[in-house]
Amino acid sequence: MATAYKILGQVAPSATTETDLYLVPAATETIVSTIVVANRAATDATFRITISPDGAATANSQYLAYDVSCGGNGINAFTFGITMNASDKIRVYASSANLTFSAFGTELS
């Protein structure tokens, strides 16, 4: 089984639009080590993060973060260790178009 330590995904979504950050490729398992949210503006914003098994529609049970505040020009970093299977997705949502999301981890294929 090959191991790749990598940036899993980076996205700066439009405001109030749920956006895919990462989709686990076929025949792959992933361990998400860290997700970082960076606010590129001086004003506060909020964000959401979900893990959707098999890419299912977002449900209340999937939220890791819900309307969490990110201060102006600040960052929020989450260290997890989340295990994901092929077709699972990380989705993000931001109240402002000034947030950037980055996911880091390991793919096993």
TABEL-V147161 format. One record per residue. RES is the residue in one letter. SS is DSSP state (H for helix, E for strand, L for the rest). D_CENTER is the distance of its C-alpha to the mean C-alpha in Angstrom with 2 decimals. Layout:
BEGIN
RES;SS;D_CENTER + RES;SS;D_CENTER
END
This chain:
BEGIN
M;L;24.76 + A;L;23.13 + T;E;20.46 + A;E;18.23 + Y;E;16.32 + K;E;14.04 + I;E;11.30 + L;E;9.10 + G;E;7.73 + Q;E;8.25 + V;E;8.71 + A;L;10.88 + P;L;11.12 + S;L;14.49 + A;L;15.27 + T;L;14.98 + T;L;13.50 + E;L;10.78 + T;E;9.10 + D;E;7.71 + L;E;5.11 + Y;E;6.80 + L;E;10.00 + V;L;12.03 + P;L;15.38 + A;L;18.66 + A;L;20.56 + T;L;17.65 + E;E;16.05 + T;E;13.02 + I;E;12.47 + V;E;9.16 + S;E;10.86 + T;E;8.89 + I;E;5.91 + V;E;7.99 + V;E;8.50 + A;E;11.87 + N;E;14.40 + R;L;16.83 + A;L;19.43 + A;L;22.00 + T;L;21.26 + D;L;18.92 + A;E;16.00 + T;E;13.81 + F;E;10.26 + R;E;8.65 + I;E;5.68 + T;E;7.13 + I;E;7.97 + S;E;10.76 + P;H;13.58 + D;H;15.33 + G;H;13.39 + A;L;15.33 + A;L;15.33 + T;L;13.24 + A;L;15.44 + N;H;15.95 + S;H;15.74 + Q;H;12.05 + Y;E;10.70 + L;E;9.39 + A;E;9.86 + Y;E;12.20 + D;E;13.78 + V;E;13.26 + S;E;15.30 + C;E;14.55 + G;L;18.04 + G;L;19.55 + N;L;18.85 + G;L;16.87 + I;E;13.73 + N;E;11.82 + A;E;10.85 + F;E;9.91 + T;E;11.62 + F;E;11.16 + G;E;12.80 + I;E;11.13 + T;E;13.18 + M;E;12.38 + N;L;15.11 + A;L;15.81 + S;L;14.52 + D;L;11.69 + K;E;8.53 + I;E;4.89 + R;E;5.55 + V;E;5.50 + Y;E;9.03 + A;E;11.14 + S;L;14.85 + S;L;15.66 + A;L;15.27 + N;L;15.35 + L;E;11.77 + T;E;9.82 + F;E;6.21 + S;E;6.58 + A;E;5.71 + F;E;9.22 + G;E;11.23 + T;E;14.16 + E;E;15.17 + L;E;18.45 + S;L;20.58
END
